[in-house]
């Protein structure tokens, strides 16, 4: 071009290439390029995403960033990309970081050509929080549906049982028989179960006012109610970030945590330990209740919080249903981790009141 020297043109091209290289390197997306399952390029965002360095990833096997259980799925996904069956492949899969944490990721792949070499460009996006939000929403919808069904059944069954109890009491006034008292006792148990179910499905404390709650004080007070059961159980309370308050219905919350502590104690057959942790992080209050009890099988964890599902021989499951309902109604989140023979941990996360 007239007036532009060749070295100026070369410098301008080089500067543009460096600029575009930096744009890709620090793109919002974590990008990896791989061929024959070998990683050949990693941008800086991907290195940060996988919590390691570019050098550590380049030259490694693409399968190394996925759990071994996903190998078959990833092989099929790579073959599809190579065959160019689709312009862009999208999937959701777990990936492993260098620090051994496993997260949910949305993955987009497309075939690319550099020179004469066919490669696959893959972009990763962390969707852990999105998946967690979806789970919370599904759990809430499930509890609402179960609650509506349970409330309807409990109401329909309670009315005839109440009538039966009334006639039974009249019968006792004119006849004396030991079986009559046994029948009334069993009816009382059935009516109490139905009443508990109605309270869980449609709590009688719904009109309770929202108040700031200091769980450090409330958890210590709750433990005093179990003094007679703590002879063989050690209790450790790690109550950090004192003074933090959560806005909520106090009686509902106290009933929920009473049920959790009671379950933890009942899960310990003889001697054991209960640990309660309280701390604040990122505008959330975290409360963890851990026991060294018998634990819960993995295939049963998803059923927790469902009415009439219980791991205890004579349990109704209504206590945990009340816990889950209360936490969700207050905009919180509850999760559980358990190992049979080792114990169980319930993790509760509650939104912190702004005026703390």
C-alpha positions in Angstrom: 0.0 0.0 0.0 1.3 3.5 -0.8 3.0 5.2 2.1 3.1 2.0 4.4 6.4 0.3 4.8 6.5 -3.6 4.8 7.8 -3.7 8.4 4.9 -1.5 9.5 2.5 -3.9 7.9 4.2 -6.9 9.5 4.1 -5.2 12.9 0.5 -4.3 12.5 -0.4 -7.9 11.6 1.6 -9.2 14.5 0.0 -6.8 17.0 -3.5 -7.9 15.8 -2.6 -11.6 16.1 -1.4 -11.0 19.7 -4.5 -9.1 20.5 -6.8 -11.9 19.1 -4.6 -14.5 20.9 -5.2 -12.6 24.2 -8.9 -12.4 23.6 -9.1 -16.2 23.1 -6.8 -16.9 26.0 -8.9 -14.9 28.4 -12.3 -15.6 26.9 -15.2 -16.1 29.2 -15.3 -19.8 28.0 -12.8 -22.4 29.1 -11.5 -23.8 25.7 -9.5 -27.0 25.0 -8.4 -28.2 21.6 -7.6 -31.9 21.3 -6.8 -34.4 18.6 -6.5 -38.2 18.9 -7.6 -37.7 22.5 -4.5 -35.7 23.2 -4.9 -32.1 24.5 -3.0 -29.7 22.2 -4.2 -26.3 23.3 -5.6 -24.8 26.5 -6.6 -21.2 27.0 -5.9 -19.4 30.3 -9.6 -19.6 31.3 -9.5 -23.4 30.9 -6.4 -23.6 33.1 -8.2 -21.6 35.8 -11.4 -23.7 35.3 -9.5 -26.9 35.9 -7.4 -25.3 38.7 -4.0 -26.1 37.2 -1.5 -24.8 34.6 -1.6 -24.9 30.8 1.6 -26.9 30.8 0.0 -29.6 33.1 -3.0 -30.0 30.7 -1.2 -29.8 27.3 -0.2 -33.3 26.2 -2.4 -35.1 28.6 -5.3 -37.4 27.7 -8.7 -35.8 27.3 -10.1 -38.6 29.4 -8.1 -37.5 32.4 -10.5 -34.6 33.0 -13.5 -36.8 33.2 -14.5 -39.5 35.9 -13.6 -43.0 34.8 -17.3 -43.9 34.7 -17.8 -41.5 31.9 -15.2 -42.9 29.5 -17.7 -44.7 27.3 -19.9 -41.6 26.9 -16.8 -39.4 26.1 -15.5 -41.9 23.5 -18.9 -41.8 21.7 -19.0 -38.0 21.9 -15.5 -37.7 20.4 -16.5 -40.1 17.6 -19.5 -38.0 16.7 -17.4 -34.9 16.7 -14.8 -36.5 14.4 -17.5 -37.7 12.0 -19.0 -34.2 11.9 -22.5 -35.6 12.4 -23.5 -32.3 14.0 -22.1 -28.8 13.7 -21.9 -28.4 17.4 -22.3 -31.1 20.0 -23.7 -30.2 23.4 -23.8 -32.4 26.5 -23.8 -32.1 30.3 -21.3 -34.2 32.2 -19.2 -34.2 35.3 -15.5 -33.1 35.0 -12.6 -33.4 37.5 -10.4 -30.5 38.5 -6.7 -30.9 39.5 -7.7 -30.5 43.2 -9.9 -33.6 42.8 -13.2 -31.7 43.0 -15.9 -32.8 40.7 -18.3 -30.3 39.1 -21.2 -30.4 36.7 -20.3 -28.8 33.3 -22.0 -27.9 30.1 -19.8 -29.0 27.2 -19.9 -27.7 23.6 -17.7 -29.4 21.0 -17.2 -28.7 17.3 -14.7 -30.1 14.7 -12.0 -27.6 13.5 -9.2 -27.8 11.0 -5.7 -26.2 11.5 -3.7 -26.5 8.3 -4.5 -30.1 7.2 -5.1 -31.4 10.7 -8.6 -32.2 12.0 -9.1 -31.4 15.7 -11.9 -30.9 18.1 -12.5 -27.6 20.0 -14.4 -28.0 23.3 -15.7 -25.3 25.5 -16.7 -25.9 29.2 -19.0 -24.0 31.4 -19.6 -24.6 35.1 -23.3 -25.3 35.7 -23.0 -26.5 39.3 -25.2 -23.7 40.8 -27.7 -24.1 38.0 -28.1 -27.8 38.7 -28.4 -27.1 42.4 -31.1 -24.5 41.8 -33.0 -27.0 39.6 -32.7 -29.7 42.3 -34.0 -27.3 44.9 -37.0 -26.3 42.7 -37.7 -30.0 41.9 -37.6 -30.9 45.7 -40.0 -28.0 46.5 -42.4 -29.1 43.8 -42.2 -32.7 45.0 -42.9 -31.7 48.6 -45.8 -29.4 47.6 -47.4 -32.2 45.5 -46.9 -34.8 48.2 -48.2 -32.4 50.8 -51.4 -31.7 48.9 -52.1 -35.5 48.4 -51.2 -36.3 52.0 -53.4 -33.5 53.4 -56.4 -34.7 51.3 -55.9 -38.4 52.4 -55.4 -37.4 56.1 -58.5 -35.3 56.1 -60.7 -37.9 54.5 -59.4 -40.7 56.9 -59.4 -38.6 60.0 -63.1 -37.8 59.9 -64.4 -41.4 60.0 -61.8 -42.4 62.6 -63.0 -39.5 64.8 -66.5 -40.8 64.5 -65.4 -44.3 65.3 -63.7 -43.1 68.5 -66.8 -41.2 69.6 -69.0 -44.3 69.3 -66.3 -46.4 71.0 -66.4 -44.0 74.0 -70.2 -44.4 74.2 -69.8 -48.2 74.0 -67.3 -48.0 77.0 -69.9 -46.2 79.1 -72.4 -49.1 78.7 -70.0 -52.1 78.4 -66.8 -53.1 80.2 -64.2 -55.0 78.2 -60.4 -54.8 78.2 -60.3 -54.8 74.5 -62.2 -51.6 74.3 -59.4 -49.6 75.9 -56.8 -51.3 73.6 -59.0 -50.3 70.6 -59.2 -46.7 71.8 -55.4 -46.5 72.4 -54.7 -47.7 68.9 -57.2 -45.2 67.5 -55.5 -42.4 69.3 -52.2 -43.5 67.8 -53.7 -43.4 64.3 -55.3 -40.0 64.9 -52.0 -38.6 66.2 -50.2 -39.8 63.1 -52.9 -38.2 60.9 -52.7 -34.9 62.9 -48.9 -34.9 62.4 -49.3 -35.4 58.7 -51.8 -32.5 58.5 -49.3 -30.3 60.3 -46.5 -31.2 58.0 -48.7 -30.8 54.9 -50.3 -27.6 56.1 -48.5 -26.4 59.2 -50.6 -24.9 62.0 -47.9 -22.3 62.5 -48.2 -20.7 59.1 -49.6 -17.5 60.5 -46.6 -17.1 62.8 -44.7 -13.8 62.4 -41.2 -13.7 60.9 -38.6 -12.7 63.4 -34.8 -12.5 63.5 -33.4 -15.8 64.9 -30.0 -16.2 66.5 -29.3 -20.0 65.9 -26.2 -20.0 68.2 -28.5 -19.4 71.2 -31.3 -21.6 69.9 -29.1 -24.6 69.2 -27.6 -24.5 72.6 -31.1 -24.2 74.2 -32.3 -27.2 72.1 -29.5 -29.4 73.3 -30.6 -28.8 76.9 -33.8 -30.7 76.0 -31.8 -33.9 75.4 -29.6 -34.0 78.5 -31.2 -37.3 79.6 -30.0 -38.9 76.4 -26.4 -37.7 76.4 -24.8 -40.1 78.8 -23.2 -42.1 76.1 -23.1 -39.5 73.3 -20.4 -36.8 73.1 -21.6 -33.5 71.8 -19.3 -31.0 70.0 -20.6 -27.6 69.1 -18.5 -25.5 66.8 -20.5 -22.2 66.7 -18.6 -19.7 64.6 -19.9 -16.2 63.4 -22.0 -15.6 66.5 -24.6 -12.8 66.2 -25.7 -13.8 62.7 -29.5 -13.8 62.4 -31.9 -15.4 60.0 -35.4 -14.1 59.4 -38.0 -16.9 59.9 -40.8 -18.5 61.8 -39.1 -19.4 65.1 -41.4 -22.2 66.2 -41.3 -23.9 62.9 -37.5 -23.7 62.8 -37.1 -24.9 66.4 -39.4 -27.9 65.6 -37.3 -28.7 62.5 -33.9 -28.6 64.3 -35.4 -30.5 67.3 -36.3 -33.3 64.8 -32.8 -33.3 63.2 -31.1 -33.6 66.6 -33.5 -36.2 67.8 -32.9 -38.3 64.6 -29.1 -37.9 65.1 -29.3 -39.2 68.7 -31.6 -42.1 67.7 -29.2 -43.1 64.9 -26.5 -43.8 67.4 -27.2 -47.3 68.9 -24.7 -47.1 71.8 -21.8 -44.7 72.3 -21.1 -42.1 69.7 -20.7 -38.4 68.9 -22.8 -35.5 67.5 -21.2 -32.5 66.0 -23.1 -29.2 65.3 -21.3 -26.6 63.2 -22.6 -23.0 62.6 -20.9 -20.5 60.3 -21.6 -17.8 57.8 -20.4 -17.6 54.2 -21.4 -15.5 51.2 -24.7 -14.2 52.8 -25.7 -17.7 53.8 -25.8 -19.3 57.2 -24.6 -22.9 57.2 -25.6 -25.3 59.9 -24.3 -28.9 59.8 -25.4 -31.7 62.1 -23.3 -34.8 62.0 -23.7 -38.1 63.9 -21.6 -41.2 64.1 -24.7 -43.5 63.8 -25.7 -46.3 61.6 -25.9 -44.2 58.4 -28.3 -44.4 55.5 -27.8 -46.4 52.3 -27.1 -44.3 49.2 -30.2 -45.6 47.4 -32.4 -44.3 50.2 -31.0 -40.8 50.4 -33.3 -39.4 47.7 -36.4 -40.6 49.6 -35.6 -38.6 52.7 -38.3 -36.0 53.4 -41.0 -38.1 51.9 -44.0 -38.8 54.3 -44.0 -42.3 55.7 -40.5 -43.1 54.4 -38.2 -43.8 57.4 -35.0 -45.8 57.9 -36.2 -46.5 61.5 -38.3 -49.6 62.2 -41.2 -47.7 63.7 -40.7 -44.3 62.1 -43.2 -42.4 60.0 -40.8 -40.1 58.3 -43.0 -37.1 59.2 -40.3 -35.5 61.3 -37.9 -35.2 58.3 -40.8 -34.1 56.1 -41.4 -31.2 58.5 -37.7 -30.4 58.3 -37.5 -30.3 54.5 -40.8 -28.3 54.3 -39.6 -25.7 56.8 -36.2 -25.2 55.2 -37.6 -24.9 51.7 -40.4 -22.6 52.8 -37.8 -20.2 54.2 -35.8 -20.1 50.9 -33.1 -22.4 52.3 -31.5 -25.6 51.0 -30.9 -28.9 52.7 -28.6 -31.8 51.6 -27.5 -35.0 53.3 -24.4 -37.1 53.0 -24.3 -40.5 54.7 -22.1 -43.6 54.8 -23.6 -46.8 56.3 -21.8 -47.8 59.4 -20.0 -44.4 59.8 -22.7 -41.8 60.2 -24.7 -39.0 58.6 -24.4 -35.3 58.0 -27.3 -32.9 57.3 -26.2 -29.6 55.7 -28.6 -26.7 56.0 -28.1 -23.4 54.2 -30.3 -20.4 55.1 -30.4 -16.8 53.8 -28.9 -14.3 56.2 -31.1 -11.4 57.3 -29.6 -8.2 55.9 -29.8 -6.3 59.3 -27.3 -8.5 61.1 
